[in-house]
Amino acid sequence: MAVAKLSRASSLATRGQSPPALSVRVRVMRGEEVGLGPGKAELLAAVAETGSITKAAAQLSISYMHAWSLVQTMNACFRAPLIESARGGRRGGGAGLTETGRVVLEIYREMTAEAERAALAGWERMRPFLRGAKKSVALSTAGENDPDLMEQSIRNEMPGTVKEIVSDKVLTEVIVETAIGEMAAVITTRSVKEMGLKVGDRVAALVKATNVSVRRRD
């Protein structure tokens, strides 16, 4: 059974106080054992890259014994081993992913990506309630005369400049400087790459009515 765990992450860069962020962690359980999770997936990828459990452990900054224990757990949870060691002793020889290991790692990455996409809508609704969250806006790189923006109310659309881009593996917070102050848009890191966003770009901040709070100024 796959279990998706959502938690507040602190991997985004700190600016006074760490801004709210979302971390999606998928774990595949076999009884009480974690057959596959983020750490084990990283180990699979490192073994595939280095061809060695020892080198993979060093790359991940964990002990060889801990890495070996994770390998044993994974191999015991699946019908066929995910990692296969060559002859030469526990600290000698090489290691690599079996065909099952390669397929399982690919499927796990797909599951994680799907879980991240599924969590984004709820995260956008939850984020404004968290301490440290900036005003949440949608983001467009369109120009002021772009026809795709014509249906937007001018009161909800504010031109601005990208001031800062803070990314983790899943989400990116784009800080936009507008005439009324800084605003933040949380989008996927993949979207940032696809749009080619960089500091200094001119963008349009589209304020979501559901994320705007109003209070009196006495």
C-alpha positions in Angstrom: 0.0 0.0 0.0 1.3 3.5 -0.9 1.0 6.1 1.8 1.4 9.8 1.0 2.6 11.9 4.0 2.3 15.7 3.8 4.4 17.8 6.1 5.8 21.3 6.5 9.3 21.4 5.0 12.1 23.8 5.8 14.1 23.3 2.6 13.2 26.7 1.1 15.8 29.3 1.9 15.4 31.2 5.1 14.5 34.9 5.0 14.1 35.8 8.6 11.7 32.9 9.1 11.3 29.9 6.9 8.3 30.4 4.6 5.6 27.6 4.6 6.4 24.9 2.2 4.9 21.5 1.2 6.7 18.2 1.3 5.1 15.1 -0.2 6.6 11.8 0.9 5.4 8.5 -0.6 6.1 5.3 1.4 5.4 1.8 0.2 4.6 -0.5 3.1 4.8 -4.2 3.5 3.3 -4.9 6.9 5.3 -2.8 9.4 8.3 -2.5 7.0 8.9 0.4 4.8 9.7 -1.3 1.5 10.4 1.9 -0.3 10.4 5.6 0.6 12.3 8.7 -0.3 15.6 7.6 1.4 15.6 4.2 -0.1 14.7 5.6 -3.5 17.7 8.0 -3.2 19.9 4.9 -2.3 18.6 3.1 -5.4 19.5 6.0 -7.6 22.9 6.4 -6.0 23.8 2.7 -6.5 22.7 3.0 -10.1 24.9 6.0 -10.6 28.0 4.8 -8.7 27.9 1.0 -9.2 28.7 0.5 -5.5 26.9 0.4 -2.2 29.9 1.8 -0.5 30.2 4.8 -2.9 26.4 5.3 -2.8 26.5 5.4 1.0 29.3 8.0 0.9 27.4 10.1 -1.6 24.4 10.1 0.6 26.5 10.8 3.8 25.3 7.6 5.5 27.3 4.7 6.9 27.9 1.6 4.8 26.1 -0.6 7.4 23.0 1.6 7.3 23.0 1.5 3.5 23.4 -2.3 3.6 20.5 -2.6 6.1 18.3 -0.5 3.7 19.3 -2.8 0.8 18.4 -5.9 2.8 15.0 -4.4 3.8 14.2 -3.5 0.2 15.3 -6.9 -1.2 13.2 -8.7 1.4 10.0 -6.7 0.7 9.9 -7.3 -3.1 9.5 -10.6 -4.9 12.8 -10.1 -6.6 15.9 -8.2 -5.3 16.2 -4.5 -6.3 20.0 -4.3 -5.8 22.4 -7.1 -6.7 26.0 -7.2 -5.4 28.9 -8.6 -7.4 31.4 -11.0 -5.8 34.2 -9.6 -3.8 32.9 -9.4 -0.2 30.6 -7.0 1.4 33.0 -4.1 1.0 34.5 -5.3 -2.3 33.1 -5.8 -5.8 30.4 -3.7 -7.2 26.6 -3.4 -7.1 23.8 -2.4 -9.4 20.1 -2.3 -9.8 18.4 -5.4 -11.1 15.8 -5.1 -13.9 13.1 -5.1 -11.1 15.0 -2.4 -9.3 15.1 -0.2 -12.3 11.4 -0.6 -13.0 10.4 -0.1 -9.3 12.5 3.1 -9.1 10.8 4.5 -12.2 7.3 3.6 -10.9 8.1 5.2 -7.5 9.2 8.4 -9.2 6.0 8.5 -11.2 3.9 7.9 -8.1 5.7 10.7 -6.2 5.2 13.1 -9.1 1.5 12.2 -9.2 1.1 12.7 -5.5 2.8 16.1 -5.7 0.4 17.2 -8.4 -2.6 16.0 -6.5 -1.5 17.9 -3.4 -1.0 21.3 -5.1 -4.7 22.3 -5.2 -5.2 21.6 -1.5 -1.9 23.3 -0.6 -2.8 26.5 -2.4 -6.0 26.6 -0.3 -4.2 25.8 3.0 -1.1 28.0 2.5 -2.7 31.4 3.3 -3.7 30.1 6.8 0.0 29.4 7.7 2.1 31.8 9.7 4.8 33.5 7.5 2.9 33.1 4.3 2.9 36.1 2.0 -0.2 37.2 0.0 -0.7 34.4 -2.5 -1.2 35.2 -6.1 -1.3 33.5 -9.5 1.4 34.3 -11.8 1.5 35.2 -15.5 4.4 36.2 -17.7 2.0 37.8 -20.2 2.3 41.4 -21.2 -0.2 44.1 -20.2 -2.0 43.8 -23.5 -2.2 40.0 -23.6 -5.7 38.9 -24.7 -5.6 36.0 -22.3 -5.8 38.5 -19.4 -8.6 40.6 -20.7 -11.2 38.8 -18.5 -9.3 39.6 -15.4 -10.4 42.5 -13.3 -7.9 45.3 -13.4 -8.2 45.5 -9.6 -7.0 41.9 -9.3 -4.1 42.2 -11.8 -0.9 44.0 -10.8 2.2 44.2 -12.9 5.4 43.5 -11.1 9.0 42.4 -11.3 10.4 39.0 -10.1 12.5 39.9 -7.0 13.4 36.5 -5.8 13.0 32.8 -6.7 13.3 30.2 -3.9 13.1 26.6 -5.0 13.1 23.1 -3.5 12.7 19.9 -5.5 8.9 20.2 -5.7 7.7 23.8 -5.3 9.1 27.2 -5.9 8.1 30.5 -4.3 8.3 33.4 -6.6 8.5 36.8 -4.9 7.1 39.6 -7.0 7.6 43.3 -6.3 4.5 45.3 -7.1 3.3 48.8 -6.6 1.6 47.8 -3.3 4.5 45.7 -2.0 5.8 42.1 -2.2 3.6 39.2 -3.2 4.4 35.5 -3.5 3.3 32.9 -6.0 3.8 29.2 -5.2 4.1 27.1 -8.3 5.9 23.9 -9.2 9.6 24.0 -9.8 9.0 22.3 -13.1 6.7 25.2 -14.1 9.4 27.7 -13.3 11.8 25.9 -15.6 9.3 25.6 -18.4 8.5 29.4 -18.2 12.1 30.3 -18.0 11.5 32.6 -15.0 14.4 34.5 -13.6 15.0 37.5 -11.3 14.2 40.8 -13.1 11.4 39.4 -15.3 8.3 41.4 -15.7 5.2 39.4 -14.7 1.5 40.0 -13.9 0.4 39.1 -10.4 -3.2 37.8 -10.4 -4.7 38.0 -6.9 -7.0 35.1 -6.0 -10.1 36.4 -4.1 -10.2 33.4 -1.9 -6.7 34.2 -0.6 -7.3 37.8 0.2 -8.0 39.0 3.7 -9.5 42.4 4.6 -9.3 44.3 7.8 -10.2 47.8 9.0 -7.5 50.5 9.3 -8.5 52.7 12.2 
